[in-house]
Amino acid sequence: MRKVFTTVVAISLIFTTLTACGGTKEEKALNAFLKAIVSYNYAQAATIYEEAILGNIDREKTAYSELMGMAAMVVDDYNEGKKTQAEALSLLSTIERVDIVNSDFIEDIRESLSNLVSSKSAFASGEQLFEKGLYLPAYNSYWLVEWHDTYYDQAQTKMGEAADLYVAEVLKQTDYFLAANDYANALRLLNETNNAIGLNEQIKTKITIVEGQYASYAISEAEKIVQSTQDDTAAVNILQQAINNISDTTELSRLNTAYESYMRKSVDSSVAKALKTVDDFIADSDYISALKLLDDTTIVIGYNEKINAKKTTVEGQFSNHVLNEAKKTFDSTKDYRAACGVLSQALMYAGYLPGFRQWYIMQHWNELNAPVQPKPFVTKMVFTVPFSGTL
């Protein structure tokens, strides 16, 4: 937000009589005091003030009003070229040292002066950048020129010129991108331009045209890929990229229709491939890999009824397989630890069948070849049932 400087209207300065002849003793003292101030002669100004002004209420008020007006005019004098920055700062410093005017007021003037210095520097920078053909940086520099700067009107005019020239460059670069079917970068450049210089009708129109071309191109390319490779996933990726870059609702509707169609085909294809591979794993009794593939497929495509049903089936097959293997081990060795070892390995990889250990103890606890005989697993449950009526 730009800081607005409000010039304090100064009282008609007695200092205007500095060159006049004659005048009262009081007027001469005030004129000498003000002359010392504008000459940045703090020592002389302080001496005159103490000897000829201090103690006289009327002269003190007049001196105060003159210094306030003089300080308030510093920014305008610098703005109009009547004072350099160094001269303006020296005058403010001298006024401040006399310690009549409030220091906060002087600090506000100093801040406004600093803002105006920055404003004029921005205009000068804009001029240099414009001459070099760097139109966007020039535009940004002109934008920093404050409204009360004498260069403001020029800056506004040059901002418009810089914006027009930059837009012409952007449209030319956009056409290069389009010639290479690089619609994503074309739209990126156009949108960045809108963000940089504000809404521009030429850029807005071009965005609408390019989004329509991009949507048609993406749909066409998706169809070509599916026809040549049957790769619905690749088609989905092309459409997704277009959807991510386009904002026009009509074009998005076209893209989403095509996207959903190919997405369904892609999901069906992924499910079919996953189920076939799972069956191959099961044929080799590799249930861990089968379950992992089903989980990975769910992560990629989301919930799918066929995948979920297959997972339930495989978990049951896996459970039976592990239990059978554990039973074979126990039947041949009567070694509970060895039987549990079969289960433990399965649990380590998959985390399934947590109730197996208790189930196996209940079935075979008195046959185990172990120094400490485990006892059957018993669960005690207590229920509180509310009722009404008479016991």
Secondary structure, 3 states (H helix, E strand, C coil): CCCCCCCCCCCCCHHHHCCCCCCCHHHHHHHHHHHHHHCCCHHHHHHHHHHHHCCCHHHHHHHHHHHHHHHHCHHHHHHCCCCCHHHHHHHHHHHHHHCCCCHHHHHHHHHHHHHHHHHHHHHHHHHHHHHCCCHHHHHHHHHCCCCCCCCHHHHHHHHHHHHHHHHHHHHHHHHHHHHCCCHHHHHHHHHHHHHHHCCCHHHHHHHHHHHHHHHHHHHHHHHHHHHHHCCHHHHHHHHHHHHHHCCCHHHHHHHHHHHHHHHHHHHHHHHHHHHHHHHHHHHCCCHHHHHHHHHHHHHHHCCCHHHHHHHHHHHHHHHHHHHHHHHHHHHHHCCHHHHHHHHHHHHHHHCCCCCHHHHHHHHHHHHCCCCCCCCCCCCCCCCCCCCCCCC
